[in-house]
């Protein structure tokens, strides 16, 4: 552990009487360390970026209903119960179509639990979906011919969906196989939400771009998984594909604008467009 990281975490460790249970590490948005608190395995998390701070407020707002329980919180620091189960959704999805379908059902069920929270005062700092999508039309204007005209089509689909939302809930906004973990007897719970609210259909789209190219781009996977999502959520299958196209366009735009790899998002987006046009 570097001295700088230790200095950041030391006040919270002392305040909550935490015993280190592994090395601390830093991400782009936070500093974390596995710890033990009153005999419970936990993660100490200190947000270092505003979006991550707002995401922490979302976790607190859910109060463990579909999400990792927050054991303590003060300022930018959270103490989160740690997932200790051995099951892994990415491994389950990679095991074959049957396992992939079961992982999809689990993700949909977790999403439904999160969306069902109806506490009157929502957490501060939430962005609405139109704001979340603001870079997609910009990228569509800058790269109208890229990937066979994917971006203008995705931007048009997003605009139509955002103009007529089916509801308005606190979203996870990054619901995928790596963000829903096995908490043993507590079941599957979500971690690392983004601070976003809007149409609940948005949350299922990221399932279709995950857990990686070997699964997401497998022939026939998109149409099969869209059917599983429709059956599990009650959404129309065509609506699932429309959200897949909109989200894939946004994800690919983010990746390309930041110099990342957009292969999976582009592949899913083009396949979703083809299925919608069939």
C-alpha positions in Angstrom: 0.0 0.0 0.0 1.4 3.4 -0.9 1.7 6.0 1.8 -0.6 8.4 -0.1 -3.4 5.8 -0.3 -2.9 4.8 3.4 -3.2 8.4 4.4 -6.5 8.8 2.6 -8.0 5.8 4.2 -6.5 6.0 7.7 -9.2 8.4 9.1 -12.1 6.2 8.1 -10.3 3.0 9.3 -9.7 4.6 12.7 -13.2 6.1 13.0 -14.9 2.8 12.3 -12.3 0.6 14.0 -11.6 -1.3 10.8 -9.0 -4.1 10.5 -7.2 -4.3 7.1 -7.9 -7.5 5.3 -5.9 -6.9 2.2 -4.0 -4.3 0.2 -5.7 -1.0 -0.6 -5.9 0.0 -4.3 -7.0 2.9 -6.4 -9.3 3.1 -9.4 -10.0 6.1 -11.6 -12.8 7.2 -9.3 -12.1 5.9 -5.8 -9.7 4.3 -3.3 -10.7 0.9 -1.8 -9.5 -1.6 0.8 -10.9 -4.9 2.0 -11.4 -4.7 5.8 -13.1 -6.5 8.7 -15.7 -4.6 10.8 -17.2 -6.2 13.8 -16.5 -9.6 12.4 -18.1 -8.7 9.0 -16.0 -8.7 5.8 -16.4 -5.3 4.1 -14.9 -2.9 1.7 -13.9 0.6 2.7 -14.4 2.9 -0.2 -13.4 6.6 -0.6 -14.8 8.4 -3.6 -12.4 10.7 -5.3 -14.7 11.9 -8.1 -18.1 13.6 -8.1 -20.0 11.0 -10.1 -18.7 8.3 -7.8 -19.8 10.3 -4.7 -23.3 10.6 -6.2 -23.3 6.8 -7.0 -22.5 6.2 -3.3 -25.6 8.2 -2.4 -27.7 5.9 -4.7 -26.3 2.9 -2.8 -27.3 4.4 0.5 -30.7 5.2 -0.8 -31.4 1.6 -1.8 -30.7 0.4 1.7 -29.6 -3.0 0.6 -32.7 -3.7 -1.4 -31.1 -5.3 -4.5 -27.8 -3.6 -3.8 -24.8 -4.1 -1.5 -25.7 -2.9 2.0 -23.9 0.2 3.2 -22.8 -0.5 6.8 -21.6 3.0 7.5 -21.1 6.3 5.7 -19.5 9.7 6.4 -18.5 12.3 3.9 -16.9 10.7 0.8 -16.3 7.4 2.7 -18.6 4.3 2.6 -18.3 1.0 4.4 -19.9 -1.7 2.2 -20.6 -5.3 3.0 -18.3 -7.4 0.9 -19.5 -10.2 -1.5 -18.0 -13.5 -0.4 -20.0 -15.9 -2.5 -18.2 -18.0 -5.2 -20.7 -17.7 -8.0 -19.8 -15.4 -10.9 -22.2 -14.2 -13.6 -19.5 -13.7 -16.2 -18.4 -17.3 -15.8 -22.0 -18.5 -15.8 -22.7 -16.6 -19.1 -19.5 -18.0 -20.7 -20.5 -21.5 -19.8 -22.9 -21.7 -22.8 -26.4 -20.5 -23.9 -28.2 -22.0 -20.9 -25.9 -20.4 -18.4 -26.0 -17.1 -20.3 -29.8 -17.1 -20.2 -29.8 -17.8 -16.4 -27.3 -14.9 -15.9 -29.6 -12.6 -17.9 -32.6 -13.6 -15.7 -30.6 -12.9 -12.6 -29.6 -9.4 -13.9 -33.2 -8.6 -14.8 -34.4 -9.6 -11.4 -31.9 -7.5 -9.6 -32.8 -4.6 -11.9 -36.5 -5.0 -11.0 -35.7 -5.0 -7.3 -33.7 -1.8 -7.6 -36.4 -0.1 -9.7 -39.1 -1.0 -7.2 -37.6 1.3 -4.6 -40.2 4.0 -4.0 -38.9 6.2 -1.2 -40.2 9.7 -1.8 -36.9 11.7 -1.6 -34.5 10.6 -4.3 -30.7 10.9 -3.8 -29.1 14.2 -4.7 -27.0 14.5 -7.9 -29.0 12.3 -10.3 -28.7 13.0 -14.0 -31.7 12.4 -16.3 -31.3 10.1 -19.3 -31.4 12.9 -21.9 -28.3 14.4 -20.2 -26.7 10.9 -20.1 -27.2 10.6 -23.8 -26.0 14.0 -24.8 -22.7 12.9 -26.4 -24.5 10.5 -28.9 -26.0 13.2 -31.2 -22.7 15.1 -31.1 -20.8 12.0 -32.2 -23.5 11.2 -34.8 -23.0 14.7 -36.3 -19.2 14.3 -36.3 -19.1 10.7 -37.7 -22.3 10.2 -39.7 -20.9 7.6 -42.0 -19.0 5.5 -39.4 -20.0 1.8 -39.1 -22.5 2.1 -41.9 -24.3 5.1 -40.4 -24.7 3.5 -37.0 -24.5 6.7 -34.9 -27.3 8.8 -36.6 -29.6 5.8 -36.4 -28.8 5.1 -32.8 -29.2 8.8 -31.9 -32.7 8.9 -33.6 -33.7 5.8 -31.7 -32.5 7.2 -28.4 -34.4 10.5 -29.1 -37.6 8.6 -29.8 -37.3 6.5 -26.6 -36.4 9.4 -24.4 -39.3 11.5 -25.7 -41.8 8.8 -24.6 -40.5 7.1 -21.4 -42.4 4.2 -19.9 -41.6 5.3 -16.4 -39.1 7.2 -14.3 -37.1 5.3 -11.7 -33.7 5.5 -10.1 -31.5 3.4 -12.4 -28.4 1.4 -11.9 -27.2 2.6 -15.3 -24.3 0.1 -15.4 -26.1 -3.2 -14.8 -23.8 -5.9 -16.1 -22.3 -9.2 -15.1 -19.4 -7.6 -13.2 -21.6 -5.3 -11.1 -23.9 -7.9 -9.7 -22.2 -10.1 -7.2 -22.9 -13.2 -5.1 -23.6 -12.2 -1.5 -24.3 -15.7 -0.3 -27.5 -16.0 1.7 -28.4 -12.5 0.7 -28.4 -13.5 -3.0 -27.3 -11.5 -5.9 -26.8 -7.8 -5.2 -25.6 -4.8 -7.3 -22.6 -2.6 -6.7 -21.2 0.5 -8.4 -24.4 2.3 -9.7 -24.2 5.5 -11.7 -26.3 8.5 -10.5 -29.1 8.4 -13.2 -32.9 8.3 -13.4 -35.3 7.6 -16.2 -36.9 4.8 -18.2 -36.4 1.4 -16.6 -35.9 -0.1 -20.0 -32.5 1.5 -20.2 -31.0 -0.7 -17.6 -31.5 -4.0 -19.5 -29.6 -2.8 -22.6 -26.1 -3.1 -21.1 -26.7 -6.8 -20.5 -26.6 -7.3 -24.3 -23.2 -5.8 -24.6 -21.7 -8.0 -21.8 -19.9 -9.8 -20.3 -17.4 -9.7 -23.2 -17.0 -10.1 -27.0 -16.9 -13.9 -26.8 -20.4 -13.9 -25.4 -21.9 -10.7 -26.6 -21.0 -11.2 -30.2 -21.8 -14.9 -30.3 -24.0 -15.6 -33.4 -27.6 -15.6 -32.4 -26.9 -14.3 -28.9 -28.5 -10.9 -29.2 -31.9 -12.1 -30.5 -32.0 -15.0 -28.0 -31.1 -12.7 -25.0 -33.5 -10.0 -26.1 -36.2 -12.7 -25.9 -35.1 -13.7 -22.4 -35.2 -10.1 -21.2 -38.6 -9.6 -22.7 -40.0 -12.7 -21.0 -38.4 -11.7 -17.7 -39.4 -8.1 -17.6 -42.6 -8.0 -19.6 -41.0 -5.6 -22.1 -41.8 -5.9 -25.8 -38.9 -7.6 -27.6 -38.7 -4.9 -30.2 -38.5 -2.3 -27.4 -35.5 -4.3 -25.9 -33.8 -4.1 -29.3 -34.5 -0.4 -29.6 -32.8 0.2 -26.2 -29.9 -2.1 -27.3 -29.4 0.0 -30.4 -29.5 3.3 -28.5 -27.2 2.1 -25.7 -24.8 0.5 -28.0 -24.5 3.7 -30.0 -23.9 5.7 -26.8 -21.3 3.2 -25.5 -19.5 3.1 -28.8 -19.5 6.9 -29.0 -18.0 7.1 -25.5 -15.3 4.6 -26.3 -14.3 6.2 -29.6 -14.3 9.7 -28.1 -12.0 8.5 -25.3 -9.7 6.4 -27.5 -11.2 3.1 -26.2 -12.3 -0.1 -28.0 -15.8 0.1 -29.4 -15.8 -3.4 -31.0 -18.5 -5.0 -28.9 -20.8 -2.0 -28.8 -20.5 -1.5 -32.5 -21.2 -5.2 -33.2 -24.3 -5.2 -30.9 -25.5 -2.0 -32.3 -25.3 -3.1 -35.9 -26.9 -6.4 -35.2 -29.8 -4.7 -33.2 -30.3 -2.4 -36.2 -30.4 -5.3 -38.6 -33.0 -7.1 -36.5 -35.2 -4.0 -36.2 -35.0 -3.5 -39.9 -35.7 -7.2 -40.8 
